[in-house]
């Protein structure tokens, strides 16, 4: 974060502003400069993705969730599905077709623990700061 931005935010925090503004500025100042945290897991067909928190290394700026689906057998009614969550250096969201007929669906985000099953961080923030949202 630019030093000038830090000084302005600190000035606003110390001289006034709304209570909610102070909370958001304090949160931003405390959490800026830390490493990104993402969920990490991998699941095979029929298993759940038991996510653990991973502290991303230098250069990792995205959290990624990926689902790979592939039909197996002649009837194509049975699908193999693999889900992964991880830190990513780069991430391109979207769905890609595999040469085998399967698909890879990728979701990207850039805030702590944003690659959960739902937007857990937003729910937690609403519980902590109910009048902000």
Buried (B, 14 or more C-beta within 10 A) or exposed (E): EEEEEBEEBEEBBEEEBEEEBBBBBEEBBEEEEEEBBBBBBBBEEEEEBEBEEBEBEEEBBBBBBBBBBBBEEEEEEEEBBBBBBBBBEEBEEEEEEEEEEBBBBBBBBEBBBBBBEEBEBEEEBEEEBEEEE
